[in-house]
Amino acid sequence: MTFSATVFTGTSLDGCIARPDDDIEWLTSRGEKAGDLGFFEFLDSVDAVIMGRNTYDKVIGFGEENWPYGDRHVGVLSTTLPEGADPRITVYRDMDTLVADLDQRGIKHVYPDGGRLVQTFIRAGRVDRFIISVAPVLIGAGHRLFGELHEDVALRLDAVADLGGGFAQLRYTVEK
């Protein structure tokens, strides 16, 4: 058994997911005009959320009462986060262990979250779909959604939507 993975993220028009200092205020402040961008409907479709260490640190910084993932499986791919650091998560040290555990758990749909983690999933050929909400702003510098690739990743455009507030949402399927 194997799972499918959908990247759901917001970017600036110039492809950044955060400023160099990890700030995302440019996205959240504008996002209020567009609502949740379909995030909670999307989240209802996934069995597991996998994030990188930086994203995990950002999420726990929102406070205990703002944990958005409910009781679904949450994993953190990290070589530095101690195992058992948080009873809500499973810490994975490498991609092979992560994939094997998700398959063993019978996970069908995964949400990989976090810039470097998404890039790891892309390079491993583990992303099946992208849902990218593009904010109406150029921030000029920051963490990019996509990093260097060993080969092209062919995409099929499935839908484009005007979400309001100047946001456009692009939906792509990875052609494998």
C-alpha atoms as an extended CHARMM CRD file, in Angstrom:
* protein
*
       176  EXT
         1         1  MET       CA              0.0000000000        0.0000000000        0.0000000000  PROA      1               0.0000000000
         2         2  THR       CA              1.1930000000        3.4910000000       -0.6260000000  PROA      2               0.0000000000
         3         3  PHE       CA             -0.2010000000        6.9170000000        0.0640000000  PROA      3               0.0000000000
         4         4  SER       CA             -0.7920000000        9.9880000000       -2.0570000000  PROA      4               0.0000000000
         5         5  ALA       CA              0.5670000000       13.3650000000       -0.9740000000  PROA      5               0.0000000000
         6         6  THR       CA             -0.8830000000       16.7960000000       -1.6470000000  PROA      6               0.0000000000
         7         7  VAL       CA              1.0580000000       19.9910000000       -0.9870000000  PROA      7               0.0000000000
         8         8  PHE       CA             -1.2710000000       22.7850000000        0.1970000000  PROA      8               0.0000000000
         9         9  THR       CA              0.4880000000       26.0940000000        0.6450000000  PROA      9               0.0000000000
        10        10  GLY       CA              0.4350000000       29.8350000000        0.1870000000  PROA      10              0.0000000000
        11        11  THR       CA              3.1310000000       31.7400000000       -1.6670000000  PROA      11              0.0000000000
        12        12  SER       CA              3.8990000000       35.2600000000       -2.7010000000  PROA      12              0.0000000000
        13        13  LEU       CA              3.6610000000       35.8860000000       -6.4410000000  PROA      13              0.0000000000
        14        14  ASP       CA              7.4690000000       35.5930000000       -6.5680000000  PROA      14              0.0000000000
        15        15  GLY       CA              7.3170000000       32.0800000000       -5.0770000000  PROA      15              0.0000000000
        16        16  CYS       CA              8.2600000000       32.6470000000       -1.4450000000  PROA      16              0.0000000000
        17        17  ILE       CA              6.5910000000       30.8390000000        1.4550000000  PROA      17              0.0000000000
        18        18  ALA       CA              8.2390000000       32.9760000000        4.1580000000  PROA      18              0.0000000000
        19        19  ARG       CA             10.5860000000       35.9140000000        4.5370000000  PROA      19              0.0000000000
        20        20  PRO       CA             14.2800000000       35.1920000000        5.2900000000  PROA      20              0.0000000000
        21        21  ASP       CA             13.4710000000       35.5440000000        9.0370000000  PROA      21              0.0000000000
        22        22  ASP       CA             10.5810000000       33.0020000000        8.6840000000  PROA      22              0.0000000000
        23        23  ASP       CA              7.9200000000       35.7440000000        8.9930000000  PROA      23              0.0000000000
        24        24  ILE       CA              4.6270000000       34.9820000000        7.1990000000  PROA      24              0.0000000000
        25        25  GLU       CA              2.6840000000       38.1060000000        8.2140000000  PROA      25              0.0000000000
        26        26  TRP       CA              2.6270000000       39.2050000000        4.5570000000  PROA      26              0.0000000000
        27        27  LEU       CA              0.4970000000       36.0750000000        3.9120000000  PROA      27              0.0000000000
        28        28  THR       CA             -1.6530000000       35.9200000000        7.0420000000  PROA      28              0.0000000000
        29        29  SER       CA             -2.6180000000       39.5970000000        6.9700000000  PROA      29              0.0000000000
        30        30  ARG       CA             -3.7090000000       39.3960000000        3.3350000000  PROA      30              0.0000000000
        31        31  GLY       CA             -5.2560000000       35.9700000000        3.8130000000  PROA      31              0.0000000000
        32        32  GLU       CA             -7.8560000000       37.3890000000        6.1920000000  PROA      32              0.0000000000
        33        33  LYS       CA             -9.5110000000       38.9670000000        3.1510000000  PROA      33              0.0000000000
        34        34  ALA       CA             -9.7240000000       35.5770000000        1.3990000000  PROA      34              0.0000000000
        35        35  GLY       CA            -10.7680000000       33.4110000000        4.3600000000  PROA      35              0.0000000000
        36        36  ASP       CA             -9.1030000000       30.0920000000        5.0950000000  PROA      36              0.0000000000
        37        37  LEU       CA             -8.3110000000       29.5050000000        1.3740000000  PROA      37              0.0000000000
        38        38  GLY       CA            -10.0090000000       26.1080000000        1.6410000000  PROA      38              0.0000000000
        39        39  PHE       CA             -7.4650000000       24.8700000000        4.1950000000  PROA      39              0.0000000000
        40        40  PHE       CA             -9.8690000000       23.2150000000        6.6510000000  PROA      40              0.0000000000
        41        41  GLU       CA            -11.8090000000       21.4730000000        3.8810000000  PROA      41              0.0000000000
        42        42  PHE       CA             -8.4780000000       20.2130000000        2.5480000000  PROA      42              0.0000000000
        43        43  LEU       CA             -7.3230000000       19.1580000000        6.0250000000  PROA      43              0.0000000000
        44        44  ASP       CA            -10.4830000000       17.0570000000        6.3860000000  PROA      44              0.0000000000
        45        45  SER       CA             -9.3200000000       15.0460000000        3.3440000000  PROA      45              0.0000000000
        46        46  VAL       CA             -5.9750000000       13.9360000000        4.8280000000  PROA      46              0.0000000000
        47        47  ASP       CA             -5.1090000000       11.0790000000        7.1720000000  PROA      47              0.0000000000
        48        48  ALA       CA             -1.7010000000       12.4060000000        8.1910000000  PROA      48              0.0000000000
        49        49  VAL       CA              0.2540000000       15.6410000000        8.3480000000  PROA      49              0.0000000000
        50        50  ILE       CA              4.0220000000       15.4580000000        7.9890000000  PROA      50              0.0000000000
        51        51  MET       CA              6.1270000000       18.5400000000        8.6440000000  PROA      51              0.0000000000
        52        52  GLY       CA              9.7140000000       19.5670000000        9.0210000000  PROA      52              0.0000000000
        53        53  ARG       CA             11.2490000000       20.7600000000       12.2810000000  PROA      53              0.0000000000
        54        54  ASN       CA             10.9980000000       24.4790000000       11.4710000000  PROA      54              0.0000000000
        55        55  THR       CA              7.3110000000       24.1670000000       10.5990000000  PROA      55              0.0000000000
        56        56  TYR       CA              6.6710000000       22.1690000000       13.7790000000  PROA      56              0.0000000000
        57        57  ASP       CA              8.3690000000       24.8690000000       15.8570000000  PROA      57              0.0000000000
        58        58  LYS       CA              6.2090000000       27.5070000000       14.1330000000  PROA      58              0.0000000000
        59        59  VAL       CA              2.9850000000       25.5410000000       14.7600000000  PROA      59              0.0000000000
        60        60  ILE       CA              3.6520000000       24.9110000000       18.4550000000  PROA      60              0.0000000000
        61        61  GLY       CA              4.4390000000       28.6230000000       18.7660000000  PROA      61              0.0000000000
        62        62  PHE       CA              0.7650000000       29.3210000000       17.9860000000  PROA      62              0.0000000000
        63        63  GLY       CA             -0.1590000000       27.7800000000       21.3670000000  PROA      63              0.0000000000
        64        64  GLU       CA             -1.6620000000       24.5080000000       22.5850000000  PROA      64              0.0000000000
        65        65  GLU       CA             -5.2240000000       25.6590000000       21.9320000000  PROA      65              0.0000000000
        66        66  ASN       CA             -4.4170000000       26.3890000000       18.2690000000  PROA      66              0.0000000000
        67        67  TRP       CA             -3.2750000000       22.8570000000       17.2760000000  PROA      67              0.0000000000
        68        68  PRO       CA             -5.1560000000       22.5530000000       13.9600000000  PROA      68              0.0000000000
        69        69  TYR       CA             -4.6350000000       18.8430000000       13.2550000000  PROA      69              0.0000000000
        70        70  GLY       CA             -7.1170000000       17.2320000000       15.6310000000  PROA      70              0.0000000000
        71        71  ASP       CA             -6.4540000000       13.5450000000       16.2470000000  PROA      71              0.0000000000
        72        72  ARG       CA             -5.0280000000       12.7050000000       12.8090000000  PROA      72              0.0000000000
        73        73  HSD       CA             -1.5020000000       11.3070000000       12.6540000000  PROA      73              0.0000000000
        74        74  VAL       CA              1.1760000000       14.0260000000       12.7430000000  PROA      74              0.0000000000
        75        75  GLY       CA              4.8130000000       13.3250000000       12.0020000000  PROA      75              0.0000000000
        76        76  VAL       CA              7.9080000000       15.4990000000       12.0830000000  PROA      76              0.0000000000
        77        77  LEU       CA             10.8570000000       14.6140000000        9.8590000000  PROA      77              0.0000000000
        78        78  SER       CA             13.8390000000       15.7860000000       11.8830000000  PROA      78              0.0000000000
        79        79  THR       CA             17.3140000000       14.6360000000       12.8560000000  PROA      79              0.0000000000
        80        80  THR       CA             17.3930000000       16.9820000000       15.8750000000  PROA      80              0.0000000000
        81        81  LEU       CA             13.9570000000       16.8480000000       17.5400000000  PROA      81              0.0000000000
        82        82  PRO       CA             14.0690000000       14.3610000000       20.4270000000  PROA      82              0.0000000000
        83        83  GLU       CA             11.7730000000       11.3500000000       20.1100000000  PROA      83              0.0000000000
        84        84  GLY       CA              8.9390000000       11.7100000000       22.6080000000  PROA      84              0.0000000000
        85        85  ALA       CA              9.2300000000       15.5160000000       22.5520000000  PROA      85              0.0000000000
        86        86  ASP       CA              5.4760000000       15.8590000000       22.0580000000  PROA      86              0.0000000000
        87        87  PRO       CA              2.8950000000       13.0920000000       22.5870000000  PROA      87              0.0000000000
        88        88  ARG       CA              0.8680000000       14.3750000000       19.6150000000  PROA      88              0.0000000000
        89        89  ILE       CA              3.6030000000       13.6060000000       17.0800000000  PROA      89              0.0000000000
        90        90  THR       CA              5.8490000000       10.8470000000       15.7710000000  PROA      90              0.0000000000
        91        91  VAL       CA              9.4400000000       11.8710000000       15.0390000000  PROA      91              0.0000000000
        92        92  TYR       CA             10.9840000000       10.3520000000       11.9160000000  PROA      92              0.0000000000
        93        93  ARG       CA             14.7210000000       10.4810000000       11.2380000000  PROA      93              0.0000000000
        94        94  ASP       CA             14.6340000000        9.7090000000        7.5110000000  PROA      94              0.0000000000
        95        95  MET       CA             12.2680000000        9.4460000000        4.5710000000  PROA      95              0.0000000000
        96        96  ASP       CA             12.4540000000        5.6540000000        4.2680000000  PROA      96              0.0000000000
        97        97  THR       CA             11.3290000000        5.1590000000        7.8850000000  PROA      97              0.0000000000
        98        98  LEU       CA              8.5690000000        7.7230000000        7.4270000000  PROA      98              0.0000000000
        99        99  VAL       CA              7.2160000000        6.0610000000        4.2650000000  PROA      99              0.0000000000
       100       100  ALA       CA              7.3540000000        2.5810000000        5.8150000000  PROA      100             0.0000000000
       101       101  ASP       CA              5.5000000000        3.7200000000        8.9430000000  PROA      101             0.0000000000
       102       102  LEU       CA              2.7910000000        5.5650000000        7.0000000000  PROA      102             0.0000000000
       103       103  ASP       CA              2.2610000000        2.4940000000        4.8250000000  PROA      103             0.0000000000
       104       104  GLN       CA              2.0840000000        0.2650000000        7.9210000000  PROA      104             0.0000000000
       105       105  ARG       CA             -0.5100000000        2.5960000000        9.4700000000  PROA      105             0.0000000000
       106       106  GLY       CA             -2.6290000000        2.3680000000        6.3010000000  PROA      106             0.0000000000
       107       107  ILE       CA             -2.3760000000        6.1030000000        5.6400000000  PROA      107             0.0000000000
       108       108  LYS       CA             -3.9600000000        6.9780000000        2.3010000000  PROA      108             0.0000000000
       109       109  HSD       CA             -3.5840000000       10.7800000000        1.9680000000  PROA      109             0.0000000000
       110       110  VAL       CA             -0.7060000000       12.8490000000        3.3790000000  PROA      110             0.0000000000
       111       111  TYR       CA             -0.2390000000       16.5970000000        3.7290000000  PROA      111             0.0000000000
       112       112  PRO       CA              3.5020000000       17.4230000000        3.6580000000  PROA      112             0.0000000000
       113       113  ASP       CA              4.0200000000       20.8730000000        5.1930000000  PROA      113             0.0000000000
       114       114  GLY       CA              7.1330000000       23.0160000000        5.3010000000  PROA      114             0.0000000000
       115       115  GLY       CA              9.4960000000       24.3020000000        2.6440000000  PROA      115             0.0000000000
       116       116  ARG       CA             12.4180000000       21.9100000000        2.9870000000  PROA      116             0.0000000000
       117       117  LEU       CA             10.1310000000       18.9500000000        3.6840000000  PROA      117             0.0000000000
       118       118  VAL       CA              8.0860000000       19.6680000000        0.5500000000  PROA      118             0.0000000000
       119       119  GLN       CA             11.3180000000       19.8270000000       -1.4370000000  PROA      119             0.0000000000
       120       120  THR       CA             12.3480000000       16.4560000000        0.0490000000  PROA      120             0.0000000000
       121       121  PHE       CA              8.9890000000       14.9460000000       -0.9540000000  PROA      121             0.0000000000
       122       122  ILE       CA              9.3160000000       16.3720000000       -4.4810000000  PROA      122             0.0000000000
       123       123  ARG       CA             12.8510000000       15.0460000000       -4.9700000000  PROA      123             0.0000000000
       124       124  ALA       CA             11.7080000000       11.6220000000       -3.7040000000  PROA      124             0.0000000000
       125       125  GLY       CA              8.8250000000       11.5880000000       -6.2130000000  PROA      125             0.0000000000
       126       126  ARG       CA              6.2750000000       11.4630000000       -3.3660000000  PROA      126             0.0000000000
       127       127  VAL       CA              4.0840000000       14.4720000000       -4.3090000000  PROA      127             0.0000000000
       128       128  ASP       CA              0.9300000000       13.7560000000       -6.3160000000  PROA      128             0.0000000000
       129       129  ARG       CA             -0.8590000000       17.1190000000       -6.2310000000  PROA      129             0.0000000000
       130       130  PHE       CA             -0.2270000000       20.7870000000       -5.4970000000  PROA      130             0.0000000000
       131       131  ILE       CA             -2.7680000000       23.3020000000       -4.2410000000  PROA      131             0.0000000000
       132       132  ILE       CA             -1.0050000000       26.6640000000       -4.2380000000  PROA      132             0.0000000000
       133       133  SER       CA             -2.7180000000       29.8630000000       -3.1340000000  PROA      133             0.0000000000
       134       134  VAL       CA             -0.8380000000       32.8330000000       -4.5550000000  PROA      134             0.0000000000
       135       135  ALA       CA             -0.9700000000       36.0270000000       -2.4840000000  PROA      135             0.0000000000
       136       136  PRO       CA             -1.1240000000       39.3860000000       -4.2360000000  PROA      136             0.0000000000
       137       137  VAL       CA              2.3170000000       40.5310000000       -3.1230000000  PROA      137             0.0000000000
       138       138  LEU       CA              5.9740000000       40.4200000000       -4.1490000000  PROA      138             0.0000000000
       139       139  ILE       CA              8.2510000000       40.1220000000       -1.1100000000  PROA      139             0.0000000000
       140       140  GLY       CA             11.5430000000       40.0260000000       -3.0060000000  PROA      140             0.0000000000
       141       141  ALA       CA             13.4380000000       37.5640000000       -0.8120000000  PROA      141             0.0000000000
       142       142  GLY       CA             12.7360000000       34.6060000000        1.3860000000  PROA      142             0.0000000000
       143       143  HSD       CA             12.3190000000       30.8760000000        1.5570000000  PROA      143             0.0000000000
       144       144  ARG       CA             11.2130000000       29.5070000000       -1.7920000000  PROA      144             0.0000000000
       145       145  LEU       CA              8.6530000000       26.7590000000       -2.1580000000  PROA      145             0.0000000000
       146       146  PHE       CA             10.6910000000       24.9480000000       -4.7850000000  PROA      146             0.0000000000
       147       147  GLY       CA             14.3890000000       24.1890000000       -4.6170000000  PROA      147             0.0000000000
       148       148  GLU       CA             16.7780000000       22.6640000000       -7.0990000000  PROA      148             0.0000000000
       149       149  LEU       CA             15.6040000000       19.4980000000       -8.7840000000  PROA      149             0.0000000000
       150       150  HSD       CA             17.4640000000       16.6610000000      -10.4690000000  PROA      150             0.0000000000
       151       151  GLU       CA             14.8960000000       16.5430000000      -13.2710000000  PROA      151             0.0000000000
       152       152  ASP       CA             11.7550000000       18.2820000000      -14.4620000000  PROA      152             0.0000000000
       153       153  VAL       CA              8.4850000000       17.5680000000      -12.6770000000  PROA      153             0.0000000000
       154       154  ALA       CA              5.6960000000       17.6390000000      -15.2530000000  PROA      154             0.0000000000
       155       155  LEU       CA              2.3820000000       19.0540000000      -14.0310000000  PROA      155             0.0000000000
       156       156  ARG       CA             -1.1750000000       19.0870000000      -15.3570000000  PROA      156             0.0000000000
       157       157  LEU       CA             -3.2510000000       22.1550000000      -14.4860000000  PROA      157             0.0000000000
       158       158  ASP       CA             -6.5540000000       20.9870000000      -12.9980000000  PROA      158             0.0000000000
       159       159  ALA       CA             -8.1010000000       24.2730000000      -11.8700000000  PROA      159             0.0000000000
       160       160  VAL       CA             -7.5540000000       27.9650000000      -11.2870000000  PROA      160             0.0000000000
       161       161  ALA       CA             -9.7930000000       29.8490000000       -8.8700000000  PROA      161             0.0000000000
       162       162  ASP       CA            -10.2030000000       33.4570000000       -7.7490000000  PROA      162             0.0000000000
       163       163  LEU       CA            -10.4210000000       33.2020000000       -3.9490000000  PROA      163             0.0000000000
       164       164  GLY       CA            -11.1030000000       36.8700000000       -3.3670000000  PROA      164             0.0000000000
       165       165  GLY       CA             -8.8100000000       39.3720000000       -1.7180000000  PROA      165             0.0000000000
       166       166  GLY       CA             -6.5420000000       39.1820000000       -4.7760000000  PROA      166             0.0000000000
       167       167  PHE       CA             -5.6660000000       35.5150000000       -4.1610000000  PROA      167             0.0000000000
       168       168  ALA       CA             -5.5240000000       32.9670000000       -6.9810000000  PROA      168             0.0000000000
       169       169  GLN       CA             -5.4780000000       29.2470000000       -6.2580000000  PROA      169             0.0000000000
       170       170  LEU       CA             -3.7350000000       26.8800000000       -8.6430000000  PROA      170             0.0000000000
       171       171  ARG       CA             -4.3880000000       23.1340000000       -8.5560000000  PROA      171             0.0000000000
       172       172  TYR       CA             -1.9770000000       20.7910000000      -10.3130000000  PROA      172             0.0000000000
       173       173  THR       CA             -1.5630000000       17.0330000000      -10.6010000000  PROA      173             0.0000000000
       174       174  VAL       CA              1.9470000000       15.6340000000      -10.9610000000  PROA      174             0.0000000000
       175       175  GLU       CA              2.1840000000       13.6150000000      -14.1670000000  PROA      175             0.0000000000
       176       176  LYS       CA              4.0200000000       10.3970000000      -13.3160000000  PROA      176             0.0000000000
